[in-house]
Amino acid sequence: MAHETKCLRTLEVFSTGQAARACRCSVRTVSKWVDAGILKGYRIPGASGDRRIPRPQLIEFLQQHGMPTDLIDPVEPASNDAA
């Protein structure tokens, strides 16, 4: 799971599955939120019509709904400052 979380922290656009992991909910719930306009995202062209959620919109959604952003927050490099 650590590798998966690291990958989420580097993404600029999330699939519904990735957003579901960040929101700690089901993929279907994320799809419903996008379809209802609650979570801002878009459908990719083609027959699949898969949804994508840009990072800024996912962060805004998580913050507005009091959800943790820890799974998608970028990791700050460790400081070598000795105080």
N, C-alpha and C positions, 0 to 999 in steps of 0.2 A: 504493500500500500504506500510505502514511503516514496517509491519511484513514481507512482501514479499521482501523488500529491505534488511532487516536484514538477511533473509535466503540466499539471493544472496551473501552476504558478507562472508558467512561461507562455501560456496561450493568449492570443489576442481575440480569438473568436472561439466560442464553445458550441459543441453539439448539444442536443437535448440530454444525452447521457452524461456528458461532462458537467453540464449545468445542474443536473439532478444530483450528482455527487456533491457539488459545491453547496447546493441548497438542502442536502440531506432529505431528499424526497424521491418520488418515483419519476421515471421518464414521462409517463402519461400526464402527471401533474404539471410538469414543465411545459409540455405541449399544449395543455389547456390554458395555462397562463399566457403563453405566446399568442395562441389563437384569440384569446379574449382581450389582448392588448394590455394585460396587467404587467407582463414582462416583455420589454421591447426586444424584438428579434425579427427575423425575416426567413422566408423560405428560399432554398436554393433552386435554381432553374432545373428543369428535368422532371421526369416521371415520378421520382421519389418524393419530391417536395419536402425534403428534410428541412428542419428548422436550424437556424444558427443564431447565437446570441453574442453580440460584441461585449468584450470585457467591461467597458464603462457602464453599459446598461445593466449587466449582471451585478456589478458592484453596487450601483445605485439601488437596484431592487433589493439586494440583501440588506443594505443599510436602512432603507425605508421600512423594511419589514422586521427589523430587529434581529436579523439572522447573522451568524458569525461569518466573517470573510477570511478566516484563517486558512482555509484550503486553497484559496486563490491569491492571497497576498504574496507579493514577491518577497523573497528572502533577501534581507540586507546582508551584504558581505560582512564577515566578522571583522571587528576593529582590532588592530594590533596595538592600540594605544594602551600603555601601562600607566595607570594613574596612581 
